[in-house]
């Protein structure tokens, strides 16, 4: 079934739980119409002047595509900074090479379509703050606390003995 999201029915609301400098507004019309994509997620977003889209990050299991609908912003990638404007398409591959962040350096709102693949989960890396995020549970961890796979697993027989003696 096709669902049409009419431009005159858009309602942009501030994305919840954001902090200063990361105030992004997202069109909620797809949610109000019950559109819940399984593998191809998308959002229409407005980035106000002086705001960043999100912390600089990359996705390990998702590809992402932005289309700038109106306005302009500065895009940060591993290659540096570049201005993107209405009509531009920007593809972000999986992994560190696809790291990205938008900043609205102008005095006008920048509206962009954010399309991304979703296979049921993702892991996002944040190079500036050495974090990883596991989605959709939204658990965040510092990468410097990484441990060996068998850390804490050396006394497995003791655990089994405790279970058998209950």
C-alpha positions as CSV (number, residue, x, y, z in Angstrom):
1,X,0.0,0.0,0.0
2,X,1.3,3.5,-0.8
3,X,1.2,6.2,1.8
4,X,1.4,9.8,0.7
5,X,2.9,12.3,3.1
6,X,1.6,15.6,1.8
7,X,3.9,18.6,2.1
8,X,1.0,20.7,3.5
9,X,0.5,18.2,6.4
10,X,4.1,18.4,7.7
11,X,4.6,19.0,11.4
12,X,8.2,19.5,12.5
13,X,8.9,18.8,16.2
14,X,12.1,19.1,18.1
15,X,13.7,15.7,18.4
16,X,13.5,14.7,22.1
17,X,16.5,14.3,24.4
18,X,18.8,16.6,22.5
19,X,21.1,19.1,24.1
20,X,22.1,22.7,23.1
21,X,23.9,22.8,19.8
22,X,22.2,19.6,18.6
23,X,18.6,20.8,18.3
24,X,17.1,19.1,15.2
25,X,13.5,19.2,14.2
26,X,11.9,16.1,12.6
27,X,8.7,15.9,10.5
28,X,6.4,13.6,12.5
29,X,3.8,13.2,9.7
30,X,5.0,9.6,8.8
31,X,4.5,8.6,12.4
32,X,1.1,10.1,12.6
33,X,0.2,8.2,9.4
34,X,1.5,4.9,10.9
35,X,4.4,4.6,8.5
36,X,6.9,2.3,10.3
37,X,9.6,1.1,7.8
38,X,11.2,-2.2,8.4
39,X,14.5,-1.9,6.4
40,X,14.5,1.6,4.8
41,X,14.2,4.2,7.5
42,X,13.8,7.9,6.6
43,X,13.2,11.3,8.3
44,X,12.7,14.8,6.9
45,X,14.7,17.1,9.2
46,X,15.2,20.8,9.7
47,X,18.5,22.1,11.0
48,X,18.3,25.6,12.4
49,X,21.1,28.1,12.1
50,X,24.0,27.4,14.4
51,X,23.0,23.8,15.1
52,X,24.7,20.5,14.5
53,X,22.7,17.5,13.2
54,X,24.3,15.0,15.6
55,X,27.7,14.2,17.1
56,X,30.3,13.2,14.4
57,X,29.6,9.5,13.9
58,X,29.6,6.6,11.5
59,X,27.4,3.5,11.2
60,X,28.8,-0.1,11.2
61,X,25.7,-1.7,9.7
62,X,23.8,1.1,7.9
63,X,24.3,3.1,4.8
64,X,22.8,6.6,4.8
65,X,21.8,9.1,2.2
66,X,21.1,12.8,2.7
67,X,19.3,15.0,0.2
68,X,19.5,18.7,0.9
69,X,16.0,20.0,0.1
70,X,16.5,23.7,1.0
71,X,19.1,25.9,2.5
72,X,22.7,25.0,3.0
73,X,25.0,23.5,5.6
74,X,28.6,22.5,6.2
75,X,29.3,18.8,6.0
76,X,32.1,17.2,8.1
77,X,33.6,13.9,6.8
78,X,37.0,12.2,7.2
79,X,38.0,14.3,4.1
80,X,37.3,17.6,5.9
81,X,34.6,20.2,5.5
82,X,32.5,21.0,2.5
83,X,29.4,23.2,1.9
84,X,26.4,21.3,0.7
85,X,23.3,23.0,-0.7
86,X,19.8,22.4,-2.0
87,X,19.7,19.6,-4.5
88,X,22.9,17.9,-3.3
89,X,22.8,14.2,-2.5
90,X,25.3,12.9,0.0
91,X,26.0,9.1,0.4
92,X,27.6,7.7,3.5
93,X,29.0,4.2,3.3
94,X,29.2,1.8,6.3
95,X,32.2,2.2,8.5
96,X,34.6,4.9,9.5
97,X,34.9,6.2,5.9
98,X,31.2,7.2,6.1
99,X,31.6,9.3,9.2
100,X,29.6,12.5,9.1
101,X,28.1,15.6,10.8
102,X,26.2,18.6,9.5
103,X,26.5,22.1,10.8
104,X,24.1,24.9,9.7
105,X,26.6,27.8,9.2
106,X,23.9,30.0,7.6
107,X,21.1,32.3,8.8
108,X,18.5,30.1,7.1
109,X,16.9,26.8,8.0
110,X,18.4,23.8,6.2
111,X,15.9,21.0,5.4
112,X,17.2,17.6,4.4
113,X,15.9,14.1,3.8
114,X,17.8,11.5,5.8
115,X,17.4,7.9,4.4
116,X,19.2,5.0,6.0
117,X,19.1,1.2,5.8
118,X,18.1,-0.7,8.9
119,X,18.6,-4.4,9.4
120,X,17.1,-4.5,12.9
121,X,20.2,-3.2,14.7
122,X,23.2,-0.9,14.2
123,X,26.4,0.1,16.0
124,X,27.4,3.7,15.7
125,X,30.9,4.9,16.4
126,X,31.7,8.4,17.7
127,X,35.4,9.2,17.0
128,X,35.4,12.6,18.8
129,X,34.3,11.1,22.1
130,X,35.4,7.5,21.8
131,X,32.0,6.0,22.3
132,X,29.8,3.4,20.6
133,X,26.1,3.3,20.5
134,X,24.0,0.1,20.1
135,X,20.7,0.7,18.4
136,X,17.8,0.3,18.8
137,X,18.4,-0.2,22.6
138,X,20.4,3.1,22.6
139,X,23.0,1.7,24.9
140,X,26.2,3.9,24.9
141,X,29.7,2.7,25.9
142,X,33.1,4.2,26.1
143,X,35.5,2.3,23.8
144,X,38.4,2.6,26.3
145,X,36.6,0.0,28.5
146,X,36.8,-2.6,25.8
147,X,37.9,-6.0,27.2
148,X,39.0,-9.4,25.9
149,X,36.2,-11.8,24.9
150,X,37.0,-14.2,27.7
151,X,37.5,-11.5,30.4
152,X,35.8,-12.8,33.6
153,X,35.2,-16.3,32.2
154,X,38.2,-18.2,33.6
155,X,36.3,-19.8,36.5
156,X,33.5,-21.4,34.5
157,X,33.7,-24.7,36.5
158,X,33.1,-22.8,39.8
159,X,29.9,-21.3,38.3
160,X,28.7,-24.7,37.3
161,X,29.6,-26.2,40.7
162,X,27.5,-23.4,42.4
163,X,24.5,-24.3,40.2
164,X,24.8,-28.0,40.8
165,X,25.0,-27.4,44.6
166,X,21.8,-25.4,44.8
